[in-house]
């Protein structure tokens, strides 16, 4: 891990079925830019989530969502409690 990375712990390849539930609520903010088919929004607040993995639940927040070439999306989460691999 390089000194420029913000990660608190080392990453490992780990593929398991996972469900992510979004908590109800809303965010306030403002648009940064716009097109006919999308908006970039700068917001305040957090998007809280509950993740279900292997019969256990973990709470945390969404820190990044990044579209993939194949049409899927990567979701980066910051968990409140450690996830045991």
C-alpha positions, 0 to 999 in steps of 0.5 A: 500500500502506498503512502498516498492511499487513504485505505486503513487496511490491506485489500484481498480478493474476496467474492461472495454473494452480498446484498446492500440495502439503502437507508431512507433519507435525503441529501442536500446539495447543489449541481456542479454540472449538467447535461440532457442525460445526467447531473453531477451533484455535490452534496452534504450528508451521508448515504447509509447502508446495511450490507448482508454477507454470509448471514451477518449484517454490517452498517456503513456508508457509501463513499464512491460509486463508479460505473463499469464498462459492462454496465455494472457499478462498483460501490465502495463502502466504509464499514462501521465495524471490521469485516472478518475475511 
